[in-house]
Amino acid sequence: MTITDFIANTKNFARPNKFRVQITWPAVVGTPNIRDEFVVTSAGMPASMVGTVLVPYMGRQIPIPGDRTFEDWTINVLNDTSHSHRNAFERWLNLINSHEGNVQGVDSYKDLTAVIDVTQLSQAGLPLKNIKLLNAWPNNLSQIDLAYDMNDMPAQFSVTFAYSHWASPSTPTS
């Protein structure tokens, strides 16, 4: 195969730096004053795995498909001086389980979950692939590093989410 063959048989490649993340914030948490797509600096298309069940047969282990599981999903967020997103995530986590009282702040678990849209974009800014993380909630809010030698860079933090599953219009469901 030559370079000419390679070029003739490929389309444009998707770029990892063209994406948008949009969180449908739970009503009890409220919405930050800056749109998510402006402050989320990194994310990923979520993974999923099908487990393996080993069935013994005549001294051998035969692998058969098991249950599907979904790994936690993490974003990095720029922190503005109002701490808009940071405060929203802290409120959300406090409603899930309060610091002092160790209680949930709302009656229904469903009121604490969100839909998160992750969209990879083309060079022209058009959607290439969209994935929705369903029943998502933050389970880890990282520290914000403060250091004298961190010049010329904005403060950032990461948020890790648990979710029940993801769906995509371009992925068959059955």
N, C-alpha and C positions, 0 to 999 in steps of 0.2 A: 504494500500500500504506500502511496506517495503522499506528500503534503497536499497536493492538488486533490487527490481522492478524499483525504480527510476533510478538507474544507468543503468540498462539494457534497459530502454526506452528513454534514452537521448543520444544525440550526444555531442561532445565537444561544450561548450558555446563560443560564440564570445566574445573576450576581447575588452573593450573600449580603451585600451592603444595601440592597434595595428592598425594604420591607416596612410594614406598618403593624403596630400592635394597638388594638382598641379594646378597652375593658368596659363592659357594661356593669358599672358599679352598682352594688346593692343599694337600694333606696335608703336603708338605715345608716349607711356609711356616708353618703353624699358623694359629690363629684369634685375632684381637684380643680383648681382654677386654671390649669394649663392642660391642653389636650395631650393624651397619652403618646401619640405618635411623635410629639416634639421632644419628649424627655426619655423615652425608652431607647437606650443606645445599643442594646444587644438582646437578642432572644434566640429562639431556634424553632424549627419545625419540630413538633413533639414526636417522641419515639413511642413505639408500642412493641410488645413482645408476646409471642405465644410460647407458653411454657412447654416443657417436655415431661411426659409421664413415662417412666421406664417400666415396662412390663416384662417380668422374667419369663423366659421360655427356654426350656432345655439347656440351662446353663448360660444363656445369653440374655442381654438386656435389649429389648426391642423398644425403640423410641416411638411414641405416638403423640400427636398434638394434645396439649393440655389447655389450660385457661389463658386468656389474654390478660395481660397486665399493662399498666401505664406508669412510666416513671414520673417522678415529680418534674416540674418544668420551672425554669428560672429566667428572670429578666434582670437587666441592669438598668438603673434609673438615674438620670442626672438630678441633683438636688438643687432647687432654686432657693433664694433667700427667704421666701415665705414658708418653705418646707411643705408646700402644698401636697405633693404626693406622699411624702414621708408621714405627714399628719394623718392623711386618709388611710394609709396602711396601718398606722398605729391604732386608729379608731376601729378599723375592721378587726384587727387581732384582739383588741380589748373587748369587742362585742362577742367574739368567738369564745374567749375565756379571759375574764378580767384579771388584772395583776394581783389585786389584794383579796377580792372575794372568791376567786376561783369559780365564777359562775358565768353562764352564757347570758348575754345581754338582750336576747330576743327569744320568743317562744319557739320559733320554727327554724330548723337548720336551713331550710330552703331560702329563708330571708338573708342568709349569710353567704350565699353562693353567687357566682357571676358567670357570665359567658365572656370568654376572651377570644377575640378574632386576631389571628396571625395571618398576614397576607404578604406573600412574596410578590414583588413588583418587577415589571420589565424596566428596561432603560428609559422608556417613555413614561414610566409611572403608572402603567396599566396593570391590573391584577393578573398574575400568572397562576397562583394557587392560593386558596384560602382554607384555613383550618380553624374550626371552632372548638375550643376547650370548654367542656360543659360541666356544670356544677363545680366550678373552680373556687378555691379559697386559699388565702395565703397561710402557709404553715411555718415560714421562716422569713424574718426581716433581718438583714445583716446590719452590722454596725456601719457607721460612716467614719472612715479613717480621717483623722486630723493629724497633720504633721507639718513642722516648719519647712521641710524640704519639698513640699508638694505645691510648688509654684506653677503658675500658668496652666492650671487644670481645674475643672469644676469638681466639686464634691459629688460622689456617687454612692449608691448602695444597691444591693441586690434583694430581690424578693423571690422566694420559691413558693410554688403553688402545688397543691394536690388537686386532682380533678377526677371525675368518674370515668370519662372517656372523651375522645375527640371525634369529630365528624368533619367531612369535607364533601362539597358537592361533586367533586371529581373522583371520589373514591366510592366504588360500589358498596352497598350496605348489606347485600345478601350473597 
